Amino acid sequence: MIDKIKRIYNHSTLATKIRYSYFLLLVPMFAFLVFCIYHLWDSSRNYEDMINSTMMASEFSLDFKKDFDYETYLLVVENKTIEESNLDNLLAEANRIITGLESLTNSQDNMNRLGSAQKYIANLESYIERIKENLAKGNMYEENLEIWENDVQIVTALLRETVFQYVFYEIRDIQQARDEYMDFYVTMLRFSLVAFGLISVLIVFLSYYIPLSITRPIRKLSEVTDQVAKGDLSVRSDVRTGAEVTMLNDSLNTMIDKINELLEQVKKEQVSLRKAEFELLQSQINPHFLYNTLDTIVWLAESGEQKKVVRMVGSLSDFFRASLNQGKDIVSIREELMHVRSYLEIQQVRYQDIMQYEINIPEELNPYMIPKITIQPLVENALYHGIKNKRGLGKIIITGVKEKDYFRLIIEDNGIGISKDRLMQIRNEINNNKLDGKGIYGLYNVNERIRLNFGEEYGVSIESNYGEGTTVSIKLPYTGNE
């Protein structure tokens, strides 16, 4: 049932929801009215209980005098022993009640009367102690009887009179307070009924006009957003009804302006990306690389190395075929490895005395995507700026490492390495997307294309120790061929 009500409410229009809200306002008002009536009845009942309690206090005062006088007489005539006498209990009970009445009254006069009653009880305690002392001495009947007649009975009468006065004035004050509260609650009840009627009429009136004033500007904003959704970014909203709607109106116009700016930015980035890819492609088809490769093929042919010539020509063909790759911008890891392997096979024939290479990429990474011509520029840097500048045999190792949310392709060489100052300069240019120096165009280009295609969290990082080698890491997402 609750789920059905929620579903109906969630699918209701804004005006209907507002009407529901007004209706819900009536519920606490009705509850308040019921509370007032109940509180009035409960207060009246409490006052009646207080009056009954006061009457019981007056009855107690009658019983106390009779019982206390009689118990004292029995003690005086030695009809009861001190241990059998109930006088102490009567005094304790009287003292307890008088003390309890002090916490109930708000009248200073009655507080004074209760103070007098406490003194009377204290006097009675002293009289009983004298009687007990006389009984202990013996032959003091006349004196005890005189204490009973002249002291005890007079004080109990005074105590009874004091309690009667307390009860009388307490009842009078309670009745006055009760009358005042009754008048107050009757007035509040009348006011609540009138207010309830007026607010009910006001809510019914507002439930039709306020929703209309809210939904009309929202409907206008909705018309503008529909036009934007259809691709018309020339529209602007001009709704100025209410502070919230005005703020929403300004935010909508700002959003449209931002969308226009972002579209222009995307267009510029696409142009930059195409330009970078074109320049990178041009760098792959540079005359020096082609001339050197053809010279190597001619030299092999003259030396009678037909198999090497065939392999060299095949590698060159594969290299340029992978570079063009039917105009695709994003290729699989498998296709990218074919391209870089062709490049390495060509260069190994030329630099077989100083270069070796090794490719260790897990098979499961082959289907994932990478921008075209990403690994080869980094391998070229490792060869020309690392291995060729160091004496002896060098090695280039390409490995793949799987992480939880991404994977890395690592190009590592044991060449000459990079100095600390130069390494810091390269990192600053890559991280700030600002190409200031020379010699890192390929590295910068690769990093920029990865970020443009996959986001700022991906790209190239570089580590190097001068005299030991360089390691370039490419961070990529697990993106399939969509």
C-alpha positions in Angstrom: 0.0 0.0 0.0 2.8 2.4 1.0 4.7 1.6 -2.2 1.6 2.3 -4.3 1.1 5.7 -2.6 4.8 6.5 -3.3 4.5 5.5 -6.9 1.4 7.7 -7.4 3.1 10.7 -5.7 6.3 10.3 -7.7 4.4 10.3 -11.0 2.2 13.2 -10.1 2.7 16.7 -11.6 4.3 19.4 -9.5 1.0 21.2 -9.0 -0.6 18.0 -7.7 2.3 17.4 -5.3 1.8 21.0 -4.0 -1.9 20.3 -3.4 -0.9 17.1 -1.6 1.4 19.2 0.6 -1.4 21.7 1.4 -3.7 18.8 2.3 -1.0 17.4 4.6 -0.9 20.7 6.4 -4.5 20.1 7.5 -3.5 16.9 9.3 -1.2 18.6 11.9 -3.7 21.4 12.4 -6.5 18.9 13.1 -4.1 17.0 15.4 -3.4 20.3 17.2 -7.1 20.9 17.7 -7.6 17.4 19.1 -4.6 18.0 21.4 -6.1 21.2 22.7 -9.5 19.6 23.5 -7.8 16.6 25.1 -5.5 18.9 27.1 -8.5 20.9 28.3 -10.2 17.8 29.4 -7.1 16.4 31.1 -6.4 19.7 32.9 -10.0 19.7 34.2 -9.6 16.2 35.4 -6.3 17.0 37.2 -7.9 19.9 39.0 -10.7 17.7 40.2 -8.1 15.2 41.4 -6.3 18.0 43.3 -9.6 19.0 45.0 -10.2 15.4 46.0 -6.7 15.1 47.4 -7.3 18.3 49.5 -10.5 16.9 50.9 -8.7 13.8 51.9 -6.2 15.9 53.7 -9.0 17.5 55.7 -10.3 14.1 56.6 -6.9 13.0 57.7 -6.7 16.0 60.1 -9.9 14.9 61.8 -8.7 11.3 62.2 -5.3 12.5 63.4 -6.7 14.5 66.4 -9.0 11.7 67.5 -6.5 9.0 67.1 -3.6 10.9 68.6 -5.6 12.1 71.7 -6.9 8.6 72.3 -3.4 7.0 72.0 -2.0 9.5 74.3 -4.7 8.9 76.9 -4.1 5.1 76.8 -0.4 5.8 77.3 -1.1 8.1 80.3 -3.5 5.6 82.0 -0.9 2.9 81.3 -3.4 0.9 79.3 -0.7 0.6 76.7 3.0 0.4 77.1 5.4 2.7 75.2 6.3 -0.1 72.9 2.6 -0.8 72.1 1.7 2.8 71.6 1.2 4.1 68.0 2.1 7.7 68.8 5.4 7.7 67.0 3.8 6.3 63.8 1.1 8.9 63.9 3.6 11.7 64.3 5.8 10.3 61.5 2.8 10.0 59.2 1.7 13.6 60.0 5.2 14.9 59.4 5.4 13.1 56.1 2.1 14.6 54.9 2.9 18.1 56.0 6.3 17.9 54.2 4.5 16.6 51.1 2.0 19.4 51.1 4.9 21.9 51.1 5.9 20.7 47.6 2.3 21.1 46.3 1.3 24.6 47.3 2.3 27.8 45.6 0.8 30.2 48.2 3.2 31.9 50.7 0.4 32.1 53.3 -0.2 28.3 53.1 3.6 27.8 53.3 3.5 29.7 56.6 0.6 27.6 57.8 2.5 24.4 57.0 5.5 25.9 59.0 3.2 26.4 62.0 1.9 22.8 61.6 5.5 21.6 61.7 6.1 23.4 64.9 2.9 21.9 66.4 4.1 18.4 65.5 7.5 19.2 67.1 5.6 20.3 70.3 3.6 17.1 70.3 6.9 15.1 70.0 8.2 17.0 73.0 5.0 16.4 75.1 5.1 12.7 74.3 8.8 12.6 75.4 7.9 14.2 78.7 5.1 11.7 79.3 7.4 8.8 78.5 10.0 10.3 81.0 7.3 10.6 83.7 6.2 7.0 83.1 9.7 5.9 83.5 10.0 7.7 86.9 6.6 6.3 88.1 3.8 7.8 90.2 3.5 10.8 87.8 -0.1 10.1 86.7 -1.5 13.5 87.6 1.2 15.4 85.8 0.9 13.2 82.7 -2.9 13.7 82.7 -2.3 17.4 83.0 0.0 17.3 80.0 -2.6 15.4 78.0 -5.4 17.8 78.9 -3.6 21.1 78.8 -1.0 20.5 76.2 -1.6 17.6 73.9 -5.3 18.2 73.2 -4.8 21.9 72.7 -1.9 21.4 70.2 -3.8 18.7 68.3 -6.7 21.1 68.0 -4.4 23.9 66.8 -2.8 21.5 64.3 -6.2 20.4 63.0 -7.3 24.1 62.7 -4.1 24.9 60.8 -4.6 22.1 58.4 -8.2 23.1 57.9 -7.1 26.6 57.0 -4.5 25.2 54.6 -7.2 23.0 52.9 -9.6 25.9 52.7 -7.3 28.4 51.1 -5.7 25.7 48.9 -9.2 24.8 47.5 -10.0 28.4 47.0 -6.7 29.0 45.0 -7.2 25.8 43.0 -10.8 26.7 42.1 -9.6 30.2 41.0 -6.8 28.8 38.9 -9.2 26.2 37.5 -11.6 29.0 36.5 -8.8 31.0 34.9 -7.5 28.0 32.9 -11.0 27.0 31.8 -11.5 30.6 30.5 -8.1 30.4 28.8 -8.7 27.1 27.1 -12.2 28.0 26.0 -10.8 31.2 24.4 -8.0 29.2 22.8 -10.5 26.7 21.5 -12.6 29.4 19.9 -9.5 31.0 18.4 -8.3 27.6 17.1 -11.6 26.9 15.5 -11.7 30.3 13.8 -8.1 30.1 12.7 -8.6 26.5 11.4 -11.6 27.7 9.3 -9.7 30.7 7.9 -6.5 28.7 7.1 -8.6 26.0 5.5 -10.2 28.5 3.2 -6.8 30.1 2.5 -5.2 26.8 1.7 -8.0 25.8 -0.7 -7.6 29.2 -2.4 -3.8 29.0 -2.6 -3.7 25.4 -3.8 -5.0 26.5 -7.2 -3.1 29.8 -7.7 0.3 29.1 -6.2 0.9 25.9 -8.2 -0.1 27.9 -11.3 2.5 30.6 -10.6 5.2 28.0 -10.1 4.5 25.7 -13.0 4.1 28.5 -15.6 7.7 29.7 -15.4 9.0 26.1 -15.2 7.0 25.3 -18.3 8.7 28.2 -20.1 12.1 26.9 -18.9 11.2 23.4 -20.1 10.4 24.8 -23.6 13.9 26.3 -23.7 15.6 23.1 -22.6 13.6 21.2 -25.3 15.0 23.4 -28.0 18.5 23.0 -26.6 18.0 19.2 -26.6 17.1 19.4 -30.2 20.4 21.2 -30.9 19.3 24.8 -31.1 22.0 26.6 -28.9 21.0 30.0 -30.0 17.9 30.2 -27.7 18.0 32.0 -24.4 15.6 31.9 -21.4 14.1 35.1 -20.0 12.0 34.1 -17.0 12.1 36.4 -14.0 9.3 35.2 -11.8 10.6 34.4 -8.3 14.1 34.3 -6.9 14.6 30.5 -7.5 13.3 30.6 -11.0 15.4 33.6 -11.8 18.5 31.8 -10.5 17.5 28.7 -12.6 17.0 30.9 -15.6 20.5 32.5 -15.3 22.0 29.0 -14.7 20.3 27.7 -17.9 21.7 30.5 -20.0 25.1 30.1 -18.5 24.9 26.4 -19.2 24.0 27.0 -22.9 27.0 29.4 -23.1 29.3 26.8 -21.6 28.0 24.2 -24.0 28.9 26.5 -26.9 32.3 27.1 -25.4 32.9 23.3 -24.9 31.8 22.6 -28.5 34.3 25.1 -29.8 36.9 23.6 -27.5 36.1 20.1 -28.8 36.4 21.3 -32.4 39.8 22.9 -31.7 41.0 19.7 -29.9 39.8 17.6 -32.8 41.7 19.8 -35.2 44.8 19.7 -32.9 44.4 15.9 -32.7 44.2 15.5 -36.5 47.1 17.8 -36.9 49.2 15.9 -34.4 48.4 12.6 -36.0 49.2 14.0 -39.5 52.5 15.4 -38.3 53.3 12.1 -36.6 52.5 10.2 -39.7 54.7 12.6 -41.7 57.5 12.0 -39.2 57.2 8.2 -39.9 57.5 8.7 -43.6 60.6 10.9 -43.3 63.1 10.8 -46.2 66.1 9.9 -44.0 64.5 6.8 -42.6 63.3 5.7 -46.1 66.7 6.5 -47.7 68.6 4.6 -45.1 66.3 1.7 -45.3 66.5 1.5 -49.1 70.3 1.9 -48.9 70.4 -1.1 -46.5 68.2 -3.1 -48.9 70.5 -2.2 -51.9 73.6 -3.1 -49.8 72.0 -6.5 -48.9 71.1 -7.2 -52.5 74.6 -6.5 -53.7 75.9 -8.8 -50.9 73.7 -11.6 -52.1 71.5 -11.6 -49.0 68.3 -12.2 -50.8 66.4 -13.6 -47.8 67.3 -10.5 -45.7 66.3 -8.4 -48.7 62.9 -10.1 -48.8 62.5 -9.8 -45.0 63.6 -6.2 -45.1 61.2 -5.2 -47.9 58.4 -7.1 -46.1 59.0 -5.3 -42.9 59.1 -1.9 -44.7 55.8 -2.7 -46.4 54.3 -3.8 -43.1 55.6 -0.7 -41.4 54.0 1.8 -43.8 50.8 -0.3 -44.1 50.4 -0.2 -40.3 51.2 3.6 -40.3 48.4 4.3 -42.8 46.0 1.5 -41.5 43.1 2.7 -43.6 42.9 6.0 -41.8 41.9 4.6 -38.4 43.0 6.7 -35.4 42.6 3.9 -32.8 44.0 0.4 -33.3 44.3 -2.7 -31.2 47.5 -3.6 -29.2 48.0 -6.4 -31.7 48.1 -4.1 -34.7 50.3 -1.6 -32.8 52.8 -4.3 -32.0 52.9 -5.4 -35.7 53.8 -1.8 -36.5 56.6 -1.5 -33.9 57.9 -5.0 -34.6 58.3 -4.1 -38.3 60.2 -0.9 -37.3 62.5 -2.9 -34.9 63.2 -5.6 -37.6 64.3 -2.9 -40.0 66.5 -1.1 -37.5 68.0 -4.4 -36.2 69.3 -5.1 -39.7 70.9 -1.7 -39.8 72.2 -1.7 -36.2 72.7 -5.4 -35.5 76.0 -4.7 -33.8 74.6 -2.4 -31.2 70.8 -3.2 -30.8 68.7 -6.1 -29.6 65.0 -6.0 -28.7 62.5 -8.1 -26.9 58.7 -7.8 -26.8 56.8 -9.4 -23.8 53.2 -8.4 -24.1 50.5 -10.7 -22.5 48.1 -12.2 -25.0 45.1 -11.0 -23.1 46.1 -7.3 -23.7 46.0 -7.7 -27.5 42.3 -6.8 -28.0 42.5 -3.6 -26.1 42.8 -0.3 -28.0 45.5 2.3 -28.3 46.1 5.4 -30.4 47.9 4.6 -33.7 51.7 5.0 -33.7 52.1 5.2 -29.9 54.9 2.8 -29.2 57.1 3.3 -32.2 58.1 7.0 -31.5 59.1 5.9 -27.9 61.2 3.0 -29.3 62.8 5.4 -31.8 63.7 7.7 -28.9 65.2 4.8 -27.0 67.3 3.8 -30.1 68.6 7.3 -31.3 68.8 9.1 -27.9 69.7 6.2 -25.7 71.4 3.2 -27.3 73.3 5.0 -30.1 74.9 7.4 -27.6 76.3 4.6 -25.5 79.1 2.3 -26.4 78.5 -1.4 -26.6 75.5 -3.6 -27.2 72.1 -2.1 -26.2 68.7 -3.6 -25.7 65.1 -2.4 -25.9 62.5 -4.3 -24.0 58.7 -3.8 -24.5 56.5 -5.3 -21.7 52.9 -5.2 -20.7 51.7 -5.0 -17.1 48.0 -5.5 -16.0 46.6 -3.5 -13.1 43.1 -3.6 -11.6 41.6 -0.6 -13.5 44.2 0.0 -16.2 47.3 -1.5 -17.9 50.7 -0.3 -18.7 53.0 -0.7 -21.7 56.6 -0.2 -20.7 59.5 0.6 -23.1 62.8 0.2 -21.4 66.4 0.6 -22.7 69.8 0.4 -21.2 71.2 3.3 -23.1 73.0 6.5 -22.0 70.0 7.7 -19.9 69.0 11.3 -19.1 70.5 13.8 -16.7 68.4 15.0 -13.7 67.9 18.5 -15.0 66.9 17.4 -18.5 64.6 14.7 -17.0 62.9 17.4 -14.9 62.5 19.7 -17.9 60.9 16.8 -19.9 58.5 16.0 -17.1 57.4 19.6 -16.8 56.7 19.9 -20.5 54.7 16.7 -20.5 52.7 17.4 -17.3 51.9 21.0 -18.3 51.1 20.2 -21.9 53.5 22.8 -23.0 56.2 22.0 -25.5 59.2 24.3 -24.9 62.3 22.3 -25.6 63.5 20.3 -28.5 64.0 16.6 -28.9 60.8 15.4 -27.1 58.3 16.1 -29.9 57.5 12.4 -30.3 57.1 11.8 -26.5 54.9 14.9 -26.1 52.8 14.0 -29.2 52.1 10.5 -27.9 51.1 11.8 -24.4 48.8 14.5 -25.9 47.0 12.0 -28.1 46.4 9.5 -25.3 45.0 12.3 -23.1 42.7 13.6 -25.8 41.4 10.1 -26.5 41.1 8.6 -23.0 41.3 11.4 -20.4 43.8 13.3 -18.3 44.4 10.4 -15.9 46.1 8.4 -18.7 49.3 9.2 -20.6 53.1 8.8 -20.5 55.5 8.9 -17.6 59.3 8.7 -17.7 62.0 7.5 -15.4 65.8 7.6 -16.1 69.2 7.4 -14.5 72.1 8.9 -16.4 74.5 6.2 -17.6 72.1 3.4 -16.8 69.0 3.7 -19.1 65.5 5.1 -19.5 62.0 3.6 -18.8 58.9 5.1 -20.4 55.5 3.9 -19.1 52.3 4.3 -21.0 49.1 4.1 -18.9 46.0 3.0 -20.8 42.4 2.0 -19.9 40.8 -1.3 -20.7 39.0 -0.1 -23.8 37.8 -2.5 -26.4 37.0 -2.0 -30.1 33.5 -0.4 -29.9 
